[in-house]
């Protein structure tokens, strides 16, 4: 689409406001709204000035004046605003250099796609994420020096005092309820409403279903797309899920592990490279993969400890990534073994469907940074012909016997890995040293240290009487 098409659409729809969406460093959406009269064809070149000093992980006060540039390729009417509002993704630009702002995650993803094309290896990288989430009836939490708690309730959980659906919750809690029919699945209508809202904003939903965990865990898949489009779709997907749940009087969370003793929420990422309209991943090697696909796997496995600093980016992520639990931590690949970090889906033999699935990521990630890091790791494997070795055809115990490398056990370990291994991210100027350094510092100060310094409720149970 071009700017004129955007303006014609706004006029036809009787739009009153334009809302520009951009993403902070941790991965949350931010927005600025203007009367629609301020959006002109020149706006798509000149942008809008704004003060970015308050954006998490971004500018200091000395460099806070930035430009937000609307992207005309994607626009929609917000389904939740009362006044007709046109929404566009936006890139953040330095007003002096007119280059993408070095802390803007969406600019990183744009540079990653440009770098892919510049290598001549492929023209497009397709990604298809499976972002799981929980829907709770009520959520509350508080952290004070003398008082800390969290509480959530769900009609599908058996922990709620006086819950009339307690037996239903027990059914799901015992993991007999992966894809149950109602009444055990009480969220069918809500998921269907989410799917309709996704269609209304240009995202093509595929299947949706209940997930394994009790307490309303769900999955709604949407169609794969190019890397930047997929990252955009993930931001919009999370927005639609949260706001639709709110309309139902519920709360949605993409927190990886909110519930102790039950499954967490992952975001398995299917990915493949294409050139001249053909997949580069289909071939005659292991599991019908090409040599290119094996090298891509090799790069992703080699750099996985650093990649998960972006793809599993919270302290809570590593309560899901636990050996022997539901999430894969063995840095290996397999066609069938789901304890391996990379799975090769065994679909009907068709080169166009051949892809690999990276399983450690979770939906708390900033998708622009996480998908870019995965792509850069895979490309490094192709460029340097990094073979992944033998596949893992047995279980986790076999992996331990073979001394297969494991993912980091904490966010701090992942950040240490990123400090030691990020040269592959700097290729083509995709990531900058500034954003990597800022990201590591932000995560340590705001998340790792924040958790490390606070007493945990379980410590009172363990140690109060020592």
C-alpha positions as CSV (number, residue, x, y, z in Angstrom):
1,X,0.0,0.0,0.0
2,X,1.0,3.6,-0.5
3,X,0.2,6.7,1.6
4,X,-2.6,7.8,-0.8
5,X,-4.3,4.4,-0.4
6,X,-4.1,4.8,3.4
7,X,-5.7,8.3,3.3
8,X,-8.4,7.2,0.9
9,X,-9.3,4.3,3.2
10,X,-9.4,6.7,6.2
11,X,-11.7,9.0,4.3
12,X,-14.0,6.1,3.2
13,X,-14.3,4.8,6.7
14,X,-15.0,8.1,8.4
15,X,-11.9,7.9,10.5
16,X,-11.5,10.5,13.3
17,X,-8.0,9.7,14.6
18,X,-4.8,8.0,13.6
19,X,-2.9,5.9,16.1
20,X,0.8,5.0,15.6
21,X,2.1,1.8,17.2
22,X,5.7,1.2,18.1
23,X,7.5,-1.1,20.5
24,X,9.8,-0.5,23.5
25,X,12.9,-2.5,24.3
26,X,11.3,-5.2,26.5
27,X,8.6,-5.7,23.9
28,X,5.5,-3.8,24.9
29,X,3.4,-1.7,22.5
30,X,3.3,2.0,22.9
31,X,1.1,4.4,20.9
32,X,0.5,8.1,20.0
33,X,-2.8,9.4,18.6
34,X,-3.4,12.4,16.4
35,X,-6.5,13.9,14.7
36,X,-6.8,12.4,11.3
37,X,-6.4,15.8,9.7
38,X,-2.7,15.7,10.8
39,X,-2.0,12.7,8.7
40,X,-0.9,13.7,5.2
41,X,1.1,12.1,2.4
42,X,4.1,14.0,3.7
43,X,3.7,12.4,7.2
44,X,4.9,9.1,5.7
45,X,8.3,10.8,5.0
46,X,8.6,13.4,7.6
47,X,7.0,11.6,10.5
48,X,5.8,13.0,13.8
49,X,8.1,14.3,16.5
50,X,7.7,12.9,20.1
51,X,9.6,12.8,23.4
52,X,10.9,9.3,24.0
53,X,12.5,9.9,27.4
54,X,9.9,7.8,29.2
55,X,10.0,4.8,26.9
56,X,11.5,1.7,28.7
57,X,15.0,0.9,27.7
58,X,15.2,3.8,25.3
59,X,16.7,7.3,25.2
60,X,18.3,9.3,27.9
61,X,17.0,12.9,28.3
62,X,19.8,14.1,26.1
63,X,18.6,12.2,23.0
64,X,14.9,12.0,23.7
65,X,13.6,13.9,20.6
66,X,12.8,11.3,18.0
67,X,10.5,10.8,15.0
68,X,7.9,8.2,14.6
69,X,7.3,7.3,10.9
70,X,4.1,5.6,9.9
71,X,4.5,2.5,7.7
72,X,1.8,2.6,4.9
73,X,2.1,-1.1,4.1
74,X,-0.2,-2.1,7.0
75,X,-3.3,-0.4,8.5
76,X,-6.5,-1.3,10.2
77,X,-9.4,0.1,12.2
78,X,-9.0,-0.5,16.0
79,X,-11.9,-2.8,17.0
80,X,-11.9,-1.6,20.6
81,X,-11.9,2.2,20.4
82,X,-15.2,4.1,20.5
83,X,-14.2,6.7,17.9
84,X,-13.2,5.4,14.5
85,X,-9.4,5.2,14.7
86,X,-6.9,4.2,12.0
87,X,-3.9,2.3,13.3
88,X,-0.5,1.9,11.6
89,X,2.8,0.3,12.6
90,X,5.5,2.8,12.9
91,X,9.3,2.9,12.8
92,X,11.3,5.2,15.1
93,X,13.9,7.4,13.4
94,X,16.7,9.6,14.7
95,X,15.8,13.1,13.6
96,X,19.5,14.0,12.9
97,X,20.7,11.0,10.9
98,X,17.2,10.0,9.6
99,X,18.3,6.4,10.2
100,X,16.4,3.8,12.2
101,X,16.8,4.6,15.9
102,X,19.3,2.1,17.3
103,X,17.0,1.0,20.2
104,X,13.9,0.6,18.0
105,X,13.2,-3.2,17.9
106,X,11.2,-3.0,14.6
107,X,14.2,-1.3,12.9
108,X,16.3,-4.3,13.9
109,X,13.9,-6.7,12.2
110,X,13.9,-4.5,9.1
111,X,17.7,-4.6,8.9
112,X,17.6,-8.4,9.5
113,X,15.4,-8.9,6.4
114,X,17.6,-6.6,4.4
115,X,20.7,-8.5,5.5
116,X,19.1,-11.8,4.5
117,X,18.5,-10.5,1.0
118,X,22.1,-9.1,0.8
119,X,23.6,-12.5,1.5
120,X,22.0,-13.9,-1.6
121,X,21.2,-17.0,0.4
122,X,17.4,-16.4,0.4
123,X,14.9,-13.8,-0.4
124,X,12.5,-14.3,2.5
125,X,12.4,-16.0,5.9
126,X,9.0,-17.3,6.9
127,X,8.0,-17.7,10.5
128,X,5.0,-19.3,12.1
129,X,4.8,-18.9,15.9
130,X,2.4,-20.7,18.2
131,X,1.9,-18.3,21.1
132,X,0.1,-19.9,24.0
133,X,-1.6,-17.8,26.8
134,X,-3.8,-18.1,29.9
135,X,-7.3,-16.6,30.4
136,X,-8.0,-15.9,34.1
137,X,-11.3,-14.8,35.7
138,X,-9.4,-12.5,38.2
139,X,-5.8,-11.6,38.8
140,X,-4.2,-9.6,41.6
141,X,-0.7,-9.1,42.8
142,X,1.4,-6.8,45.0
143,X,5.0,-6.4,46.2
144,X,5.8,-4.3,49.2
145,X,8.8,-4.5,51.6
146,X,6.6,-6.3,54.2
147,X,3.9,-7.8,52.1
148,X,3.9,-9.8,48.8
149,X,1.4,-12.0,47.0
150,X,-0.2,-13.0,43.8
151,X,-3.6,-14.6,43.2
152,X,-5.5,-15.7,40.2
153,X,-8.8,-17.5,39.8
154,X,-10.3,-19.5,37.0
155,X,-13.6,-21.4,36.6
156,X,-11.5,-24.2,35.1
157,X,-9.1,-24.4,38.1
158,X,-9.7,-26.6,41.2
159,X,-7.9,-24.1,43.5
160,X,-10.7,-21.5,43.7
161,X,-12.5,-21.6,47.0
162,X,-16.2,-22.3,46.5
163,X,-15.7,-22.7,42.8
164,X,-18.9,-24.4,41.4
165,X,-16.8,-25.9,38.5
166,X,-14.3,-27.5,40.8
167,X,-14.7,-30.9,39.2
168,X,-14.1,-29.4,35.8
169,X,-10.9,-27.9,37.0
170,X,-9.7,-31.2,38.3
171,X,-10.4,-32.8,35.0
172,X,-8.1,-30.3,33.2
173,X,-5.6,-30.3,36.0
174,X,-4.9,-34.0,35.6
175,X,-4.0,-33.3,31.9
176,X,-6.9,-35.2,30.5
177,X,-8.1,-31.9,29.0
178,X,-5.7,-31.0,26.2
179,X,-8.5,-30.4,23.7
180,X,-11.7,-31.2,25.6
181,X,-15.2,-30.2,24.5
182,X,-17.5,-27.9,26.6
183,X,-18.3,-27.8,29.4
184,X,-14.7,-28.7,30.3
185,X,-13.6,-26.1,27.8
186,X,-15.4,-23.0,28.9
187,X,-13.6,-20.6,26.6
188,X,-14.7,-21.6,23.1
189,X,-16.8,-18.5,22.5
190,X,-14.1,-16.2,23.8
191,X,-11.5,-17.8,21.5
192,X,-13.9,-17.6,18.5
193,X,-14.4,-13.9,19.3
194,X,-10.6,-13.4,19.3
195,X,-10.4,-15.2,16.0
196,X,-13.1,-12.9,14.5
197,X,-11.2,-9.8,15.8
198,X,-8.0,-11.1,14.3
199,X,-9.6,-11.4,10.9
200,X,-11.0,-7.9,11.2
201,X,-7.4,-6.5,11.6
202,X,-5.9,-8.5,8.8
203,X,-4.5,-11.6,10.6
204,X,-5.6,-15.0,9.3
205,X,-6.4,-17.3,12.2
206,X,-6.1,-21.0,11.8
207,X,-7.1,-23.5,14.4
208,X,-7.8,-22.6,18.0
209,X,-8.2,-24.9,21.0
210,X,-7.8,-25.4,24.7
211,X,-4.2,-26.2,25.9
212,X,-3.0,-28.7,28.4
213,X,-2.8,-26.6,31.6
214,X,-5.7,-26.0,33.9
215,X,-6.8,-22.4,34.6
216,X,-7.8,-21.6,31.0
217,X,-4.7,-22.1,28.9
218,X,-5.4,-21.5,25.2
219,X,-3.7,-21.6,21.8
220,X,-4.8,-19.7,18.6
221,X,-2.6,-20.2,15.6
222,X,-2.4,-17.8,12.7
223,X,-0.9,-18.1,9.3
224,X,2.8,-17.9,8.8
225,X,4.3,-14.8,7.1
226,X,7.6,-13.1,6.4
227,X,9.7,-12.4,9.5
228,X,8.8,-8.7,10.0
229,X,5.1,-9.3,9.2
230,X,5.0,-12.1,11.7
231,X,6.6,-9.9,14.4
232,X,4.0,-7.3,13.6
233,X,1.3,-9.9,13.8
234,X,2.5,-11.1,17.2
235,X,2.2,-7.6,18.6
236,X,-1.3,-7.2,17.2
237,X,-2.2,-10.7,18.2
238,X,-1.4,-10.1,21.9
239,X,-3.3,-6.8,21.8
240,X,-6.4,-8.5,20.4
241,X,-6.2,-11.3,22.9
242,X,-5.9,-9.0,25.9
243,X,-8.6,-6.6,24.9
244,X,-11.1,-9.3,23.8
245,X,-10.6,-11.0,27.2
246,X,-11.2,-7.7,28.9
247,X,-14.5,-7.3,27.1
248,X,-15.5,-10.7,28.6
249,X,-14.5,-9.5,32.1
250,X,-11.4,-11.6,32.1
251,X,-7.6,-11.1,32.0
252,X,-5.2,-12.7,29.5
253,X,-1.5,-13.2,30.2
254,X,1.4,-14.3,28.0
255,X,3.5,-14.9,31.1
256,X,5.4,-18.1,30.5
257,X,4.8,-19.9,33.8
258,X,2.1,-18.4,36.0
259,X,0.9,-21.7,37.4
260,X,3.1,-23.9,39.7
261,X,3.0,-27.6,38.9
262,X,1.3,-27.4,35.5
263,X,2.4,-26.5,32.0
264,X,3.6,-23.1,31.0
265,X,3.0,-21.2,27.8
266,X,5.5,-21.6,25.0
267,X,5.9,-20.1,21.6
268,X,7.2,-22.7,19.2
269,X,8.6,-21.0,16.1
270,X,8.3,-22.7,12.8
271,X,10.8,-21.2,10.2
272,X,12.1,-21.7,6.7
273,X,14.0,-19.9,4.0
274,X,12.8,-19.3,0.5
275,X,14.3,-18.2,-2.8
276,X,12.7,-17.9,-6.3
277,X,9.4,-19.1,-4.9
278,X,11.0,-22.4,-3.6
279,X,11.7,-23.6,-0.1
280,X,15.4,-24.1,0.6
281,X,14.7,-26.5,3.5
282,X,13.4,-29.5,1.5
283,X,16.0,-32.1,0.4
284,X,17.3,-35.6,0.7
285,X,19.1,-35.4,4.0
286,X,17.8,-36.4,7.5
287,X,14.0,-36.1,7.8
288,X,13.8,-34.9,4.1
289,X,15.8,-31.7,5.0
290,X,18.3,-30.0,2.7
291,X,22.0,-29.4,3.6
292,X,21.1,-25.7,3.9
293,X,18.4,-26.6,6.5
294,X,20.9,-28.7,8.5
295,X,23.4,-25.8,8.5
296,X,20.6,-23.4,9.6
297,X,19.9,-25.8,12.5
298,X,23.6,-26.0,13.3
299,X,23.8,-22.2,13.6
300,X,20.7,-22.0,15.7
301,X,21.9,-24.8,18.1
302,X,25.4,-23.2,18.4
303,X,24.0,-19.8,19.3
304,X,20.9,-20.9,21.2
305,X,22.2,-20.0,24.7
306,X,22.6,-16.4,23.4
307,X,19.4,-16.4,21.3
308,X,17.2,-17.4,24.3
309,X,18.3,-14.1,26.0
310,X,15.8,-12.6,23.5
311,X,13.5,-15.6,22.9
312,X,13.0,-16.6,26.5
313,X,13.7,-13.2,28.0
314,X,12.2,-13.2,31.5
315,X,13.2,-14.7,34.9
316,X,9.9,-16.5,34.7
317,X,10.8,-18.1,31.4
318,X,13.3,-20.4,33.1
319,X,10.6,-21.8,35.4
320,X,9.2,-23.3,32.2
321,X,12.6,-24.3,30.7
322,X,13.4,-27.0,33.2
323,X,15.0,-30.4,32.4
324,X,12.3,-33.1,32.4
325,X,9.5,-30.6,32.4
326,X,7.3,-29.8,29.4
327,X,9.8,-27.5,27.7
328,X,12.8,-28.7,25.7
329,X,16.2,-27.7,27.0
330,X,18.5,-30.2,25.1
331,X,20.4,-28.5,22.3
332,X,19.7,-31.1,19.7
333,X,17.4,-31.7,16.8
334,X,15.0,-34.5,16.0
335,X,12.1,-35.4,13.7
336,X,10.0,-36.9,16.5
337,X,11.6,-36.3,19.9
338,X,10.0,-33.3,21.6
339,X,12.7,-33.1,24.3
340,X,15.0,-31.7,21.6
341,X,15.2,-27.9,21.2
342,X,14.6,-28.2,17.4
343,X,11.9,-30.5,16.0
344,X,11.5,-31.3,12.3
345,X,7.7,-31.6,11.7
346,X,7.0,-34.8,9.7
347,X,4.4,-33.6,7.3
348,X,3.4,-35.2,3.9
349,X,6.5,-35.2,1.7
350,X,6.3,-31.8,0.0
351,X,9.3,-29.5,-0.2
352,X,7.1,-26.5,0.3
353,X,5.9,-27.6,3.7
354,X,9.4,-28.5,5.0
355,X,10.4,-26.3,8.0
356,X,12.1,-26.5,11.4
357,X,10.5,-25.7,14.7
358,X,12.5,-24.0,17.4
359,X,10.8,-24.9,20.7
360,X,12.4,-22.9,23.6
361,X,10.9,-19.5,22.9
362,X,7.9,-18.2,24.8
363,X,5.4,-15.4,24.1
364,X,6.9,-12.9,26.7
365,X,9.6,-12.1,24.1
366,X,10.0,-9.0,22.0
367,X,9.2,-10.6,18.6
368,X,11.3,-8.2,16.6
369,X,14.4,-9.0,18.6
370,X,13.7,-12.7,19.1
371,X,12.9,-13.6,15.5
372,X,15.8,-11.5,14.2
373,X,18.2,-13.4,16.6
374,X,16.9,-16.8,15.4
375,X,17.3,-15.8,11.8
376,X,20.9,-14.4,12.3
377,X,21.9,-17.6,14.2
378,X,20.6,-19.7,11.3
379,X,22.3,-17.6,8.7
380,X,25.6,-17.9,10.6
381,X,25.2,-21.6,10.4
382,X,24.7,-21.5,6.6
383,X,27.6,-19.1,6.0
384,X,30.0,-21.1,8.1
385,X,28.6,-24.5,7.3
386,X,28.0,-25.5,10.9
387,X,26.6,-29.0,10.8
388,X,24.4,-29.9,13.8
389,X,25.8,-33.4,14.3
390,X,23.7,-36.5,14.8
391,X,20.0,-36.1,15.6
392,X,18.5,-37.0,19.0
393,X,16.2,-39.9,18.4
394,X,15.8,-41.0,22.0
395,X,14.5,-39.3,25.2
396,X,15.9,-36.7,27.5
397,X,17.8,-39.3,29.6
398,X,19.6,-40.4,26.4
399,X,20.5,-36.7,25.8
400,X,22.0,-36.5,29.3
401,X,24.0,-39.7,28.7
402,X,25.4,-38.2,25.5
403,X,26.3,-35.0,27.4
404,X,24.3,-32.9,25.0
405,X,24.5,-29.2,25.7
406,X,21.6,-27.7,27.6
407,X,20.0,-24.3,27.5
408,X,20.9,-21.8,30.2
409,X,19.1,-22.4,33.5
410,X,18.3,-18.8,34.2
411,X,17.9,-15.4,32.6
412,X,21.3,-14.3,34.1
413,X,23.0,-17.3,32.5
414,X,21.4,-16.4,29.1
415,X,22.6,-12.8,29.4
416,X,26.1,-14.0,30.2
417,X,25.9,-16.2,27.0
418,X,24.8,-13.2,25.0
419,X,27.7,-11.1,26.3
420,X,30.1,-13.8,25.2
421,X,28.5,-14.7,21.9
422,X,26.9,-11.9,19.9
423,X,29.2,-11.3,16.9
424,X,26.8,-13.2,14.7
425,X,24.1,-10.6,15.6
426,X,26.3,-7.7,14.5
427,X,26.7,-8.9,10.9
428,X,25.3,-6.5,8.4
429,X,24.6,-3.9,11.1
430,X,21.4,-5.8,12.1
431,X,21.9,-5.6,15.8
432,X,24.2,-2.9,17.1
433,X,26.5,-3.1,20.1
434,X,24.4,-0.3,21.7
435,X,21.2,-2.2,21.7
436,X,22.8,-5.4,22.9
437,X,24.6,-3.6,25.8
438,X,21.5,-1.6,26.7
439,X,19.3,-4.8,26.6
440,X,21.6,-6.7,28.9
441,X,21.9,-3.9,31.3
442,X,18.1,-3.3,31.4
443,X,17.4,-7.0,32.0
444,X,19.9,-7.3,34.8
445,X,18.9,-4.1,36.6
446,X,15.1,-4.3,36.2
447,X,14.5,-8.0,36.3
448,X,17.4,-10.3,37.4
449,X,18.4,-8.1,40.3
450,X,14.8,-7.1,41.2
451,X,14.0,-10.8,41.7
452,X,17.3,-11.7,43.4
453,X,17.0,-9.0,46.0
454,X,13.5,-9.9,47.2
455,X,12.5,-12.6,49.7
456,X,10.3,-15.2,48.2
457,X,7.2,-16.6,50.0
458,X,8.6,-20.1,49.8
459,X,11.6,-19.0,51.7
460,X,9.4,-18.3,54.7
461,X,8.1,-21.8,54.6
462,X,11.6,-23.2,54.2
463,X,13.6,-21.0,56.6
464,X,11.4,-19.0,59.0
465,X,12.2,-21.4,61.8
466,X,15.9,-22.0,61.1
